Amino acid sequence: MQPWNVDKFAFVPIETMRSDSSSARTESGRTCAEVSKHETRHLKGERQMNQIRKTSAFGLALIAPVFSLVLTAQTGDPLMAIEQKLRSQIKLTRTLADHSDIITPGSVVELRVDGLMMYGVASPLPPSNTYKNGKIGQGMGGFGKDFAIGFMSGDDTTANDYPHRKFVAGEKIWVTGITTQKDGISFQLFSDVYDDVRYYANLKIPFPNKKEIPPADSVVQILSNVLAVVPSDGQSDQNSQAAAPAPTAIQAPQPVPVPMAAIAPPPPPADAPPPTIAIGQTKDQVSTAFGQPQRLAKIGVKEIFYYKDMKVTFTSGKVSNVE
């Protein structure tokens, strides 16, 4: 390879090159410097347009939820309307986190249908009840809930190991929660103390048509067949005053009737022997002798009748203990 001959190359100063490049002209007749300034202005314009697009998109993102809320308020949410209607008539009761006691009492409701199954609050979950065709039952939802209770309890404990009580029409309970769903309404219910045990349960009242949400007034009418709010004392007094007949106009005095001759009272009846109770008697025998109990409870195969001064325990329908 032959060595480079440096003398053949001519060196041009850098200043001269810069001067020539800035003064060189393009085919359009503009210098390179003019072209550079034009491109710079073009890039700045593009950046400003991009910034405007981003700001507009962000503004639309903020406006969309607000517009959605306004539209919802104008059209109305039927489920929200139902829940507001129910909460205006039923004041919810607040309980402790472990459901052992009541913090703030709310409205008392009276059960109008038999068959509401409630578990002791020691159970990790309340049982599920459903109102359908005029009756309250547990169905497959109740079976699934019992399975979940056994799973959450651990060991060999099952849902049957917790206190059970089936409430009947006429008994009074509290409402601790109301949840509206697309196919019905769910109530969380809570009881007073029975034999040192408080009970709780869920009760769902489905809508007549699963594909249609009824008006709030129709839901209230359906609910009145299952639960009825018990008026407070003040409301009872007001109702009694409102029901009192209006005073009648003063009438002319009526003639005083002549009193009849006194009739001698009948002789006192012979002393009847007091009713007795014995081990092995049936529920009908006890009810015939002592009348209907003030309240009753059912725990497994045992059933307890509570009288004023006596508690009678039945096992398999016969008296097994008297206290």
Beta strands, then each sheet from edge to edge (+ up, - down):
strand 1: 94-95
strand 2: 102-104
strand 3: 108-111
strand 4: 116-120
strand 5: 128-132
strand 6: 135-137
strand 7: 164-167
strand 8: 172-181
strand 9: 184-194
strand 10: 197-206
strand 11: 227-229
strand 12: 295-299
strand 13: 302-306
strand 14: 311-315
strand 15: 318-322
sheet 1: 1+ 2-
sheet 2: 6+ 5- 10- 9+ 8- 3+ 11-
sheet 3: 6+ 5- 10- 4+ 7-
sheet 4: 12+ 13- 14+ 15-
end
